[in-house]
């Protein structure tokens, strides 16, 4: 399966769309600073869960996203050496079909293969690092998403309980006020309890809204990360295809058949086209967000 076909069939549709959804989520998290809530399990769990996903998400702008742009730039920049080098190898491979013992041609082939191997290996190492980092980041956000879901369920139950308490207090106030000689002190005390309970319900409602939005944006982020994981997996795949052929050539130039060099050339061309198109499609705002 080629890089373009796999990416076309991946969730989120495009590199730019994937990057945007992740950047939006992380930027939103950065802007949120929920205050500590009352010290009981549902509130504390929600507060801790939100801060955990916020901390995990910071890895995106701190390292993963800048490195994504860096490797795409590296691929684009390296093309000025790699494409001419592969063209030369293809030309030499064609000549070797009729002059297989030509030492000078062997040396040209080996020299170009060694140079290209070194350049493409640098890109593969960087791509491997991003692939691993993307996998780890996906796992972190997915784990946080599941925790957000569990915490939201707990908050839902807590909200229902606190709303029931609020209803009970209103019923209590009605009962006090309905007495033939109601105590103003009892009325004021009950009103104070209602005010405190309403504040608690409002706090819980706001917190649930925050958690719901985090869950929605985290879901889109996971879709985007699935696309990126596939993207960087195929970057590794294409660079490995090139390196395998180049390594065989440096060991024995007689194995550098025209079809093999053409395969390496196609793999690089696909990789370069995807990288250059991706860089061109990224809005300037997204590029600037890493500076």
C-alpha positions, 0 to 999 in steps of 0.5 A: 500500500502506498503512502498516498492511498493509506493516508487517503483512507485514514481518519481526519482526511488530511495532515492539515486538518489533523494538525489543526484539530490537535493544535486547537485542543492543546491551545484550548487546554492551555487557556483553561485553569479550573480552580480546585473544587470542593474536597470530595471524590468526584470534584477532586477526580475531575480536577486531577483528570483535567490537569493530567490531560493538560500536562500530557497535551503540552508534549505536543507543542513542546516537542512533537509538533516542532519535530514534525515540521522539522522532518518535513523541512528536512525531506524538502531540503534534501531533495536537491541532493537525493533526486539528482543522485538517484537520477545518476544511479538510474543512468549508471544502472542502465549503462551497466546492463551492457557494460557490467564489468566497468569499474568506473561505473561501479565506483560512481554507483557506490559513491552515490549510494553511500551519499544517499544512504547517509542523507536518507538515514538521517531522515529515517532516524528523525521519522522513527523518533516522531513515529514513536513519539506520536504513538506514545502521545496517542496512548497518553491522550487515549488513556486520558480520554477514557479517564475523562469519560469515567470522571464525567460519569461520576460527575453526572451521578454527583450532579443528580445527587446534589440537585436532589439535595437542592430540591429537598432544601426547597421543600424544607423551606416551603415546609418552614414557611408554611407553618402557622408561625414560621421562624424567620431564623429557620427561614434565613438558615434554610435560604443560606443552605439553598444558596450554598447548595445552588452554588455547588450545583452551578460549580458542578454543572460548569465543571461537567461542561468543561469535561464534556468539551475536553472529551469532544476535542480529545476525540477529534484529536485522537482521530487526527493522531491516528492519521499522523501515526499512519503518516509517519509509519509510511515515512519510515516505510518509504525511507526503509525501501530506499535504504535497503536498495542503497545498502545492497548497492554499496555492498555489491554494485552488480545488484543495482538493477535498473528496476531496483533503482527505479523503485527507490526513486519512486519511493523517494518521489512519493515521500518528497511530494507528500512532504512538500505538499503538506508544508505548502498546505499548512496555514502560516498560523500553524507554522508560527504556533511552534515558534 
